[in-house]
Amino acid sequence: MDALQQHMIDTYRAAQHGAPTPPLPGTHDWETLRFIRDERAFRAVIAGRPARGRVRAALARAFGPHPARPTR
């Protein structure tokens, strides 16, 4: 059963019991992702680490400019 089918069943049950209908699947996905991002930034600041640019800095260290290879 996928999310849409489950939503249809939940909507039917809510109508039978007079309860409000549940939100559509995916309605709050972006809000949840923003909350998780903000929470991680907050915890980084509390721990004394930089809150922004950590992934980009790690990638720059890993894949940044390397010394030129000798030519043949």
Residue frames as a rotation matrix with the C-alpha (Angstrom) as fourth column:
MET 1
0.588 0.809 0.000 0.00
0.809 -0.588 0.000 0.00
0.000 0.000 -1.000 0.00
ASP 2
-0.414 -0.743 0.526 1.39
0.715 -0.623 -0.316 3.37
0.563 0.245 0.789 -0.93
ALA 3
-0.894 -0.042 -0.445 0.97
0.362 -0.654 -0.665 6.71
-0.264 -0.756 0.600 0.86
LEU 4
-0.752 0.652 -0.098 -1.95
-0.608 -0.628 0.486 7.86
0.255 0.425 0.868 -1.28
GLN 5
-0.167 0.699 -0.695 -3.94
0.046 0.710 0.703 4.69
0.985 0.085 -0.150 -0.63
GLN 6
-0.487 -0.064 -0.871 -3.27
0.843 0.226 -0.488 4.99
0.228 -0.972 -0.056 3.11
HIS 7
-0.975 0.140 -0.170 -4.41
-0.089 -0.957 -0.277 8.62
-0.201 -0.255 0.946 2.98
MET 8
-0.472 0.852 -0.228 -7.66
-0.509 -0.052 0.859 7.58
0.720 0.522 0.458 1.27
ILE 9
-0.100 0.398 -0.912 -8.34
0.574 0.772 0.274 5.01
0.813 -0.496 -0.306 4.01
ASP 10
-0.712 -0.232 -0.662 -7.53
0.694 -0.374 -0.615 7.54
-0.104 -0.898 0.428 6.74
THR 11
-0.906 0.424 0.006 -9.83
-0.408 -0.875 0.262 10.12
0.116 0.234 0.965 5.10
TYR 12
-0.203 0.854 -0.480 -12.65
-0.146 0.458 0.877 7.59
0.968 0.247 0.031 4.95
ARG 13
-0.206 0.077 -0.976 -12.19
0.851 0.506 -0.140 6.66
0.483 -0.859 -0.170 8.62
ALA 14
-0.934 -0.158 -0.321 -12.09
0.303 -0.827 -0.473 10.33
-0.191 -0.539 0.820 9.62
ALA 15
-0.665 0.747 0.006 -15.34
-0.544 -0.490 0.681 10.95
0.512 0.450 0.732 7.76
GLN 16
-0.076 0.641 -0.764 -16.97
0.273 0.750 0.602 7.99
0.959 -0.163 -0.232 9.51
HIS 17
-0.147 -0.085 -0.985 -15.96
0.978 0.134 -0.158 9.30
0.145 -0.987 0.063 12.95
GLY 18
0.824 0.521 0.221 -16.56
0.504 -0.853 0.131 12.98
0.257 0.004 -0.967 12.25
ALA 19
0.326 -0.807 -0.493 -12.89
0.520 -0.283 0.806 13.82
-0.790 -0.519 0.327 12.73
PRO 20
0.560 -0.186 -0.807 -10.95
-0.600 -0.762 -0.241 16.31
-0.571 0.620 -0.539 10.61
THR 21
0.979 -0.203 0.027 -9.27
0.159 0.670 -0.725 14.86
0.129 0.714 0.688 7.54
PRO 22
0.371 -0.917 -0.145 -5.52
0.509 0.070 0.858 14.26
-0.777 -0.392 0.493 7.70
PRO 23
0.300 -0.321 -0.898 -3.19
-0.637 -0.769 0.062 16.38
-0.710 0.553 -0.435 5.55
LEU 24
0.947 0.012 -0.322 -2.17
-0.285 0.495 -0.820 15.10
0.149 0.869 0.473 2.13
PRO 25
0.608 -0.791 0.073 1.07
0.664 0.556 0.500 13.08
-0.436 -0.255 0.863 1.97
GLY 26
-0.190 -0.831 0.523 4.05
0.962 -0.263 -0.069 15.36
0.195 0.490 0.850 1.47
THR 27
0.687 0.551 0.474 2.30
0.473 -0.834 0.283 18.50
0.551 0.030 -0.834 2.73
HIS 28
0.951 -0.273 0.145 4.80
-0.286 -0.603 0.745 19.20
-0.116 -0.750 -0.652 5.50
ASP 29
0.681 -0.727 0.092 7.96
0.731 0.666 -0.151 17.69
0.048 0.170 0.984 3.97
TRP 30
0.081 -0.695 0.715 9.77
0.426 -0.624 -0.655 20.99
0.901 0.358 0.246 3.32
GLU 31
0.539 0.171 0.825 8.81
-0.581 -0.633 0.511 22.34
0.610 -0.755 -0.242 6.74
THR 32
0.978 -0.178 0.111 10.22
0.048 0.705 0.708 19.21
-0.204 -0.687 0.698 8.36
LEU 33
0.410 -0.876 0.255 13.48
0.848 0.263 -0.460 19.46
0.335 0.405 0.851 6.41
ARG 34
0.140 -0.322 0.936 13.89
-0.062 -0.947 -0.316 23.13
0.988 -0.014 -0.152 7.38
PHE 35
0.814 0.213 0.540 13.29
-0.534 -0.092 0.841 22.24
0.229 -0.973 0.039 11.03
ILE 36
0.841 -0.541 0.008 15.93
0.513 0.801 0.307 19.50
-0.173 -0.255 0.952 10.91
ARG 37
0.175 -0.796 0.580 18.44
0.679 -0.329 -0.656 21.85
0.713 0.509 0.483 9.23
ASP 38
0.277 -0.010 0.961 17.82
-0.409 -0.906 0.108 24.59
0.870 -0.423 -0.255 11.80
GLU 39
0.962 0.103 0.253 18.07
-0.273 0.397 0.876 22.13
-0.010 -0.912 0.410 14.68
ARG 40
0.602 -0.798 0.039 21.43
0.795 0.593 -0.129 20.81
0.080 0.108 0.991 13.43
ALA 41
0.022 -0.575 0.818 22.76
0.316 -0.772 -0.551 24.36
0.948 0.271 0.165 13.04
PHE 42
0.595 0.272 0.756 21.60
-0.571 -0.519 0.636 25.20
0.566 -0.810 -0.154 16.57
ARG 43
0.973 -0.226 0.050 23.26
0.129 0.711 0.692 22.12
-0.192 -0.667 0.720 18.04
ALA 44
0.326 -0.898 0.296 26.49
0.820 0.112 -0.561 22.92
0.471 0.425 0.773 16.16
VAL 45
0.113 -0.243 0.963 26.56
-0.170 -0.960 -0.222 26.43
0.979 -0.139 -0.150 17.62
ILE 46
0.833 0.242 0.497 25.91
-0.521 0.038 0.853 25.11
0.187 -0.969 0.158 21.13
ALA 47
0.840 -0.538 0.075 28.77
0.490 0.809 0.324 22.61
-0.236 -0.235 0.943 20.69
GLY 48
0.374 -0.724 -0.580 31.12
-0.176 -0.669 0.722 25.37
-0.911 -0.168 -0.377 19.49
ARG 49
-0.413 -0.471 0.779 31.34
0.670 0.422 0.611 24.24
-0.617 0.774 0.141 15.87
PRO 50
-0.880 0.147 -0.452 30.63
-0.374 -0.801 0.468 26.37
-0.293 0.581 0.759 12.80
ALA 51
-0.150 0.938 0.313 26.96
-0.080 0.304 -0.949 26.22
-0.985 -0.167 0.030 11.92
ARG 52
0.830 0.489 -0.270 27.19
-0.252 -0.104 -0.962 26.87
-0.498 0.866 0.037 8.18
GLY 53
0.572 -0.573 -0.587 29.36
-0.777 -0.152 -0.610 25.56
0.260 0.805 -0.532 5.42
ARG 54
0.118 -0.569 0.814 30.60
-0.680 0.551 0.484 22.42
-0.723 -0.610 -0.323 7.15
VAL 55
0.575 0.147 0.804 29.80
0.340 0.852 -0.399 20.08
-0.744 0.503 0.440 4.27
ARG 56
0.968 -0.212 0.134 31.25
0.039 -0.403 -0.915 22.42
0.248 0.891 -0.382 1.65
ALA 57
0.409 -0.864 0.295 34.43
-0.913 -0.381 0.148 22.87
-0.015 -0.330 -0.944 3.72
ALA 58
0.163 -0.315 0.935 34.82
-0.309 0.884 0.351 19.11
-0.937 -0.346 0.047 4.11
LEU 59
0.778 0.154 0.608 34.36
0.484 0.469 -0.739 18.57
-0.399 0.870 0.290 0.37
ALA 60
0.862 -0.506 0.028 36.87
-0.393 -0.703 -0.593 21.33
0.320 0.500 -0.805 -0.39
ARG 61
0.167 -0.825 0.540 39.43
-0.868 0.136 0.477 19.63
-0.467 -0.548 -0.694 1.86
ALA 62
0.202 -0.037 0.979 38.78
0.046 0.999 0.028 16.22
-0.978 0.040 0.204 0.30
PHE 63
0.377 0.066 0.924 38.54
0.863 0.336 -0.376 17.24
-0.336 0.939 0.070 -3.34
GLY 64
0.775 -0.079 -0.628 40.31
-0.074 -0.997 0.034 20.59
-0.628 0.020 -0.778 -3.37
PRO 65
0.745 -0.532 -0.401 43.24
-0.574 -0.205 -0.793 21.57
0.340 0.821 -0.458 -5.54
HIS 66
0.813 -0.530 0.243 45.98
0.312 0.748 0.586 18.97
-0.492 -0.400 0.773 -5.56
PRO 67
-0.042 -0.894 -0.446 49.60
-0.353 -0.404 0.844 19.43
-0.935 0.193 -0.299 -6.61
ALA 68
0.460 0.194 -0.866 50.08
-0.879 -0.034 -0.475 19.22
-0.122 0.980 0.155 -10.34
ARG 69
0.766 -0.180 0.617 50.84
0.134 0.984 0.121 15.76
-0.629 -0.010 0.778 -11.67
PRO 70
-0.283 -0.912 -0.297 54.17
-0.311 -0.206 0.928 15.32
-0.907 0.355 -0.225 -13.44
THR 71
0.696 0.485 -0.530 53.80
-0.632 0.063 -0.773 15.16
-0.341 0.873 0.350 -17.19
ARG 72
0.501 -0.492 0.712 55.43
0.370 0.865 0.338 12.41
-0.782 0.094 0.616 -19.20
